[in-house]
Amino acid sequence: MTIEEILAGESKNVEFKENLPEKSIKYMKSVVAFANGTGGKIIFGIADKTREVVGFDKEDVFKKMDAIANAVSDSCEPAIIPDITLQTVDGKTVIVVEVSEGRQRPYYIKALGRDGGVYVRVAGTTRLADEYMIKELLFEGSNRYYDQALCTGLNVTDEDIDALCKAMKEQAVKNARTEEQKASIKDVGRQQLRSWGVLIERDGKDYPSNAFAILTGNGGLHVATQCGVFKGTTKAVFVDRREYTGPLWEQIDEAFQFVLRNIHLGATIVGIYRQDVYEIPPDAIRELIINAMVHRSYLDHGTIQVAVYDNRLEITSPGKLPMGQTMERMKEGYSKIRNEALAHAFAYMNLIEHWGSGIPRIIDKVKAAGLQEPEFIGGEVDLRINIYRGQIHTNNAIINANDTKNGANGVKCGADDGTNGTEVPLNKEQTQIEKLLQLIEKNPSATQAYYAEEMGISKRTVSRMFASLQEKGRLVQSGTKRKANWKIIR
């Protein structure tokens, strides 16, 4: 633990305790939460409010270490074995309790039981897990997939199964990229659906899994995609709103077309021919929607949200990142399948190519179009990906995301304001402020340390930005000083 890390404050993976509490449950919740998440550290001997290094006397420190080890051993189920070490910080001795990401989920406090003792980390705080999260942890801990579980209450006929097989082949043909690929597509049958986990065979009879219900839009599972267009950069004023249900491939197509209708379309000249150019590459948009469909948590009753703002396209999928997955690994192409049956079905329908390759391809396509790299936010409760709109400079065209004179599909190839159709880019500070405001809108009561970690900047920088925004009247604080709630004034 360095002074710099301490000055950055608490985060989703770091918690400070000034002393060792008499009641171990006060820190045992965080031990359990770290094991249920991506791991973390509790540092005893640092004040959480002031970040002052208090430390412990060398005579008492080993007794305290033993007390922590015994408390964790006695209090947690399944067993958690933390790494407990001493560290000298600013000339004082602190105790570092490091908890690794657990594999036998859910972890809980014995005295509270599994129904009331499961904790998770959200926005840098320890919270009691809700019912959906406990189920998610149960599936992770048993190495099972929710989409392959039996869908209770749904009865299917031979005709229903045949209809799904036919529809999936039609999609596979439709999505084939070459004639050669199209010719190689084979019929999909019951045996294939069983091997994927879309059907479950028992006593010679086929039963539907949750994947069958999700794919077809039947079975009482409310699987929907919400799309909206908003004026400005927040959800304060909406222009259009739609909700799409039914088979997943229909939801993908409808959401994709919705976005295309509401972003700008420009033109470029290649040789003597005119080519239409969207401000955001359509392949990246479609791949992003498909990625959300196949990787979201269907245990979470939320919906995928596709939102078009003046400055960005935002796609939010419900559910935390799967166990073992991180933002960094995801961007590098590491694949962690949450819904195995759906992944197999999507691959057959040519909706996905190679598992794990989607996010790197999206990043490459967006950057190749002259836009800034997509932004990834969250991962603890849901995952939000932003593609920022902006002008695309091509041979003979400039598309400007802020030009709305010609409606959603306006083309701007010049201007009368002396800028020659170009837009003055935001400087680094303005970009950071915009990102901060988006995070505040999402989590208005989070800590400054949380915002700093999500943005990858120091807490001191975030504090300066807060002070500036308050001074300009763009941020108003309510609640208490200890538990602030921030309101953005546009």
C-alpha positions in Angstrom: 0.0 0.0 0.0 1.6 3.3 -1.1 0.8 6.8 0.0 -0.6 7.5 -3.5 -3.0 4.6 -3.1 -4.1 5.8 0.3 -4.7 9.3 -1.0 -6.9 7.9 -3.7 -9.2 6.7 -1.0 -11.5 3.7 -0.7 -12.7 2.0 -3.9 -14.6 -1.1 -5.0 -11.5 -3.2 -4.1 -10.1 -1.3 -1.1 -11.6 -0.5 2.3 -10.0 1.3 5.3 -10.5 0.6 9.0 -8.9 2.8 11.6 -9.1 0.1 14.4 -10.0 -3.5 14.7 -13.8 -3.4 15.7 -14.9 -5.3 18.7 -17.6 -6.9 16.7 -16.1 -8.7 13.7 -19.3 -8.5 11.7 -18.5 -4.8 11.0 -15.8 -5.9 8.6 -16.8 -9.5 7.9 -19.5 -8.2 5.5 -16.7 -6.7 3.4 -14.7 -10.0 3.5 -17.7 -11.9 2.2 -18.4 -9.2 -0.5 -14.8 -9.3 -1.8 -15.0 -13.1 -2.0 -18.3 -12.8 -3.9 -16.7 -10.2 -6.3 -13.3 -9.7 -7.8 -11.4 -9.7 -4.5 -10.1 -6.8 -2.5 -8.2 -5.5 0.5 -9.1 -4.3 4.0 -6.4 -2.2 5.5 -6.6 -1.9 9.3 -4.8 1.2 10.7 -5.9 3.8 8.3 -8.8 6.2 9.0 -11.5 5.8 6.4 -12.6 9.5 6.5 -9.3 11.4 6.7 -7.1 8.6 5.2 -4.6 9.3 8.1 -2.2 6.5 8.7 -2.8 5.6 12.4 -1.1 2.2 12.6 -0.7 -0.2 15.5 1.8 -0.8 18.2 4.2 -3.6 17.4 3.3 -5.3 20.7 -0.4 -5.7 19.8 -0.3 -6.2 16.0 0.3 -9.9 16.0 -2.6 -10.5 18.4 -4.8 -8.5 16.1 -3.7 -10.5 13.1 -4.6 -13.7 14.9 -8.0 -12.2 15.9 -8.8 -11.4 12.3 -7.8 -14.8 11.0 -9.9 -16.6 13.7 -12.9 -14.3 13.0 -12.8 -15.0 9.3 -12.5 -18.7 9.9 -15.4 -18.8 12.4 -17.7 -16.4 10.6 -17.7 -17.2 6.9 -19.3 -20.0 4.9 -17.9 -21.6 2.7 -14.4 -21.1 4.2 -12.5 -18.0 3.2 -8.7 -18.0 3.7 -7.4 -14.4 3.5 -3.8 -13.4 3.1 -3.0 -11.3 6.2 0.3 -9.3 6.2 1.9 -6.4 7.9 3.1 -3.4 5.9 4.9 -0.2 6.9 3.3 2.9 5.6 4.6 6.4 6.4 6.7 4.8 9.2 3.7 3.1 10.8 2.5 -0.6 10.8 -0.8 -1.4 9.2 -2.5 -4.8 8.7 -3.4 -5.7 5.1 -6.1 -8.4 4.8 -6.3 -9.5 1.1 -9.3 -11.6 0.0 -9.2 -13.4 -3.3 -12.1 -13.8 -5.7 -13.9 -16.9 -4.5 -15.0 -19.9 -6.6 -17.5 -21.5 -4.2 -20.2 -18.8 -4.3 -22.2 -17.5 -2.7 -20.2 -16.7 0.4 -22.1 -15.5 3.4 -21.9 -14.8 7.1 -22.8 -18.0 9.0 -24.8 -16.2 11.8 -27.0 -14.5 9.2 -27.5 -17.5 7.0 -27.5 -17.6 3.2 -30.8 -15.7 3.0 -29.6 -12.7 4.9 -25.8 -13.0 5.0 -24.7 -12.6 1.4 -23.0 -9.3 0.6 -21.6 -7.8 -2.6 -19.6 -4.7 -3.5 -21.4 -2.0 -5.5 -20.0 1.5 -6.2 -17.3 1.1 -3.6 -19.7 0.1 -0.8 -20.7 -3.2 0.7 -24.4 -4.1 0.2 -26.7 -6.9 1.0 -27.2 -9.0 -2.1 -30.7 -9.1 -3.5 -32.5 -12.3 -4.6 -31.4 -12.1 -8.2 -27.7 -11.6 -7.2 -27.8 -14.6 -4.9 -29.2 -16.8 -7.7 -26.5 -15.4 -10.0 -23.8 -16.3 -7.5 -25.3 -19.8 -7.0 -25.1 -20.6 -10.7 -21.5 -19.3 -10.8 -20.5 -21.3 -7.7 -21.9 -24.5 -9.1 -20.4 -23.9 -12.6 -23.9 -24.0 -14.2 -25.7 -21.7 -16.7 -29.1 -20.2 -16.1 -30.1 -20.4 -19.7 -29.5 -24.2 -19.7 -31.8 -24.7 -16.7 -35.3 -26.1 -17.1 -37.9 -23.4 -17.8 -40.7 -24.3 -15.4 -44.2 -23.6 -16.4 -43.5 -23.7 -20.2 -44.8 -26.5 -22.3 -43.7 -26.9 -25.9 -45.1 -29.0 -28.7 -43.3 -30.7 -31.6 -44.6 -27.8 -33.8 -43.0 -25.3 -31.5 -39.6 -27.0 -31.7 -39.8 -27.4 -35.4 -40.7 -23.7 -35.8 -37.7 -22.7 -33.8 -35.4 -25.0 -35.9 -36.8 -23.5 -39.1 -36.5 -19.9 -37.9 -32.9 -20.4 -36.7 -31.9 -21.8 -40.1 -33.5 -18.9 -41.8 -31.5 -16.5 -39.7 -28.3 -18.4 -40.4 -28.9 -18.1 -44.1 -29.8 -14.4 -43.8 -26.7 -13.6 -41.7 -24.3 -15.6 -43.9 -21.5 -13.3 -45.2 -20.6 -15.3 -48.3 -22.3 -17.7 -50.7 -19.8 -20.3 -49.5 -20.9 -19.9 -45.9 -24.5 -19.9 -46.9 -24.1 -23.2 -48.8 -22.4 -24.8 -45.7 -25.4 -24.2 -43.4 -27.0 -27.4 -42.2 -30.4 -28.0 -40.8 -30.6 -27.7 -37.0 -32.5 -30.5 -35.3 -33.6 -31.6 -31.8 -30.3 -33.4 -31.1 -28.4 -30.2 -31.8 -30.7 -28.2 -29.5 -30.2 -30.8 -26.8 -26.4 -30.7 -27.1 -26.5 -26.9 -26.7 -28.9 -27.0 -23.8 -31.8 -25.3 -25.6 -33.8 -28.5 -25.0 -33.6 -30.9 -22.0 -34.4 -34.6 -22.6 -36.0 -36.5 -19.8 -37.5 -40.0 -20.1 -37.6 -39.7 -23.9 -39.4 -36.4 -23.8 -38.0 -32.9 -24.7 -38.5 -30.0 -22.3 -37.6 -26.4 -22.9 -34.8 -24.7 -21.1 -34.7 -21.0 -20.2 -32.7 -20.5 -23.5 -35.7 -21.9 -25.5 -38.0 -19.3 -23.7 -35.5 -16.5 -24.2 -34.8 -17.2 -27.9 -38.5 -17.4 -28.8 -39.9 -14.7 -26.5 -42.2 -17.2 -24.8 -42.4 -18.8 -21.3 -43.4 -15.8 -19.1 -39.8 -14.4 -19.0 -40.1 -10.7 -19.8 -37.2 -10.3 -22.2 -37.4 -6.9 -23.9 -35.2 -4.3 -25.4 -35.9 -0.6 -24.6 -34.8 2.0 -27.1 -35.0 5.8 -26.7 -33.9 9.0 -28.3 -33.1 11.8 -25.8 -32.6 15.6 -26.3 -29.3 16.6 -24.8 -27.0 14.3 -22.8 -29.3 13.1 -20.1 -32.7 11.2 -19.9 -34.5 14.4 -18.8 -36.2 15.0 -22.2 -37.1 12.1 -24.5 -38.0 12.5 -28.1 -38.9 8.9 -28.9 -39.2 5.7 -27.0 -39.9 2.1 -28.1 -39.9 -1.4 -26.4 -39.3 -4.5 -28.5 -40.2 -8.0 -27.5 -40.5 -11.4 -29.3 -37.6 -13.6 -30.6 -34.2 -12.3 -29.8 -33.2 -12.0 -33.5 -36.2 -9.8 -34.1 -35.2 -7.6 -31.1 -31.7 -7.3 -32.5 -32.9 -6.2 -35.9 -35.5 -3.7 -34.5 -33.0 -2.1 -32.1 -30.4 -1.9 -34.8 -32.8 -0.2 -37.3 -34.0 2.2 -34.5 -30.4 3.4 -34.0 -29.8 3.8 -37.7 -32.9 5.9 -38.0 -31.7 8.3 -35.3 -28.1 8.9 -36.1 -26.7 11.0 -38.9 -26.1 9.7 -42.4 -23.6 11.4 -44.6 -22.0 10.7 -47.9 -18.6 10.3 -49.5 -17.4 10.0 -53.0 -15.3 6.9 -54.0 -14.2 7.4 -57.5 -17.3 8.6 -59.3 -19.8 6.9 -56.9 -21.5 8.2 -53.9 -21.5 6.1 -50.8 -23.6 6.6 -47.7 -21.6 6.8 -44.4 -23.2 6.6 -41.0 -21.5 8.6 -38.2 -21.1 5.4 -36.2 -20.2 2.2 -38.1 -23.3 0.1 -38.5 -21.4 -3.2 -38.0 -20.2 -1.9 -34.6 -23.7 -0.9 -33.6 -25.2 -4.3 -34.5 -22.3 -6.2 -32.9 -22.8 -4.2 -29.7 -26.5 -5.0 -29.5 -25.8 -8.7 -30.2 -23.1 -8.7 -27.5 -25.5 -7.3 -25.0 -28.1 -9.9 -25.9 -25.9 -12.9 -25.5 -23.9 -11.8 -22.5 -26.6 -10.1 -20.3 -27.9 -11.7 -17.1 -31.4 -13.1 -17.7 -31.8 -13.7 -14.0 -31.9 -9.9 -13.7 -35.4 -8.7 -14.6 -34.1 -5.5 -16.2 -34.1 -4.8 -19.9 -31.3 -4.0 -22.4 -31.5 -0.3 -23.0 -30.4 1.4 -26.2 -30.2 5.2 -25.9 -29.3 7.8 -28.5 -28.2 11.1 -27.0 -26.9 14.2 -28.8 -23.3 13.2 -28.0 -23.3 9.4 -27.8 -24.9 6.0 -28.3 -25.3 4.2 -25.0 -26.1 0.5 -24.6 -26.7 -0.9 -21.1 -27.1 -4.6 -20.4 -28.3 -5.9 -17.0 -26.1 -7.9 -14.7 -22.6 -7.8 -13.3 -19.7 -9.1 -15.2 -19.4 -12.9 -14.9 -17.0 -14.4 -12.5 -13.4 -14.1 -13.8 -14.2 -11.4 -16.3 -12.9 -7.8 -16.0 -13.2 -4.7 -18.2 -9.6 -5.0 -19.2 -9.8 -8.7 -20.1 -13.0 -8.2 -22.1 -11.4 -5.5 -24.2 -8.4 -7.8 -24.9 -10.8 -10.5 -26.2 -11.0 -12.8 -23.2 -14.3 -14.7 -23.4 -16.3 -15.6 -20.4 -19.6 -17.0 -21.5 -22.6 -16.3 -19.2 -25.2 -18.0 -21.4 -23.7 -21.0 -23.1 -26.9 -22.3 -24.9 -27.6 -18.8 -26.3 -23.9 -18.5 -27.4 -24.1 -21.8 -29.4 -27.5 -20.7 -30.9 -26.1 -17.3 -31.9 -23.0 -18.9 -33.4 -25.1 -21.2 -35.6 -27.3 -18.2 -36.7 -24.1 -16.4 -37.7 -24.8 -13.6 -35.2 -21.4 -14.1 -33.6 -18.2 -15.4 -35.1 -15.6 -16.3 -32.6 -16.4 -16.2 -28.9 -14.6 -13.2 -27.3 -13.8 -11.4 -30.5 -16.8 -9.1 -30.5 -15.5 -6.3 -28.2 -12.1 -6.0 -29.8 -13.7 -5.8 -33.2 -16.1 -3.1 -32.0 -13.2 -1.1 -30.6 -11.3 -1.4 -33.9 -14.2 -0.4 -36.1 -15.1 2.6 -34.0 -11.5 3.9 -33.9 -11.1 3.2 -37.6 -14.1 5.5 -38.2 -12.3 8.4 -36.5 -14.3 8.2 -33.3 -12.8 8.0 -29.8 -12.5 4.5 -28.3 -15.8 3.2 -26.8 -16.2 3.8 -23.1 -17.0 1.0 -20.7 -18.7 1.8 -17.4 -19.9 -0.3 -14.5 -19.7 -4.0 -14.4 -20.9 -4.4 -10.8 -24.6 -4.2 -11.4 -24.8 -3.6 -15.1 -22.5 -2.9 -18.0 -22.8 0.3 -20.0 -20.9 1.0 -23.2 -20.8 4.4 -24.8 -19.8 5.2 -28.4 -19.4 9.0 -28.6 -20.8 10.6 -31.7 -18.6 13.0 -33.6 -17.7 14.1 -37.1 -16.2 11.6 -39.5 -13.8 13.1 -42.0 -14.0 11.3 -45.3 -13.0 12.2 -48.9 -15.7 14.8 -49.5 -17.9 14.7 -46.4 -18.0 15.7 -42.8 -20.7 14.3 -40.5 -21.2 16.3 -37.4 -23.1 14.7 -34.5 -24.3 18.1 -33.2 -25.7 19.3 -36.6 -29.5 18.7 -36.4 -30.7 21.2 -39.0 -31.6 18.4 -41.4 -33.1 16.1 -38.7 -31.6 12.8 -37.5 -30.2 12.0 -40.9 -28.8 15.5 -41.8 -25.6 15.8 -43.7 -23.1 18.6 -43.1 -20.6 19.4 -45.8 -19.7 22.9 -44.8 -20.8 25.8 -42.6 -21.3 29.5 -42.6 -19.7 30.1 -39.3 -16.1 30.1 -40.4 -15.3 26.6 -39.2 -15.6 25.0 -42.7 -17.9 22.3 -41.3 -15.5 21.2 -38.6 -16.3 21.0 -35.0 -14.0 22.4 -32.3 -13.0 19.3 -30.3 -13.5 19.1 -26.5 -10.2 19.5 -24.6 -9.1 16.9 -22.1 -10.6 18.7 -19.1 -14.0 19.2 -20.8 -14.1 15.5 -21.8 -13.3 14.4 -18.2 -16.0 16.7 -16.9 -18.6 15.2 -19.3 -17.6 11.7 -18.2 -17.9 12.7 -14.5 -21.4 14.1 -15.1 -22.5 10.9 -16.7 -21.2 8.9 -13.8 -22.9 11.2 -11.3 -26.2 10.8 -13.3 -25.8 7.0 -13.0 -24.8 6.9 -9.3 -25.6 10.3 -7.7 -24.7 9.1 -4.2 -21.4 7.4 -4.9 -18.1 8.6 -3.4 -15.5 10.7 -5.1 -13.2 7.8 -4.8 -15.6 5.7 -6.9 -15.8 8.3 -9.6 -12.0 8.6 -9.7 -11.5 4.9 -10.0 -14.2 4.6 -12.8 -12.5 7.4 -14.7 -8.9 6.2 -14.1 -7.8 9.6 -12.6 -6.8 10.7 -9.1 -9.4 11.5 -6.4 -7.7 14.9 -6.1 -8.5 15.7 -9.7 -12.1 14.6 -9.1 -12.3 16.9 -6.0 -11.2 19.9 -8.1 -13.8 19.1 -10.7 -16.5 18.8 -8.1 -15.5 22.2 -6.7 -15.5 23.8 -10.1 -18.9 22.4 -11.0 -20.4 23.5 -7.7 -19.0 27.0 -8.2 -20.5 27.2 -11.7 -23.9 26.0 -10.4 -23.9 22.8 -12.4 -23.8 20.5 -9.3 -26.1 20.9 -6.3 -25.6 18.8 -3.1 -28.4 17.4 -1.1 -28.5 14.8 1.8 -25.8 14.9 4.5 -22.1 15.6 4.3 -21.5 11.9 5.1 -24.1 10.7 2.6 -24.3 13.2 -0.2 -26.6 13.1 -3.1 -25.7 15.1 -6.2 -28.1 16.7 -8.6 -26.9 17.9 -12.0 -28.2 21.3 -13.3 -28.2 21.5 -17.1 
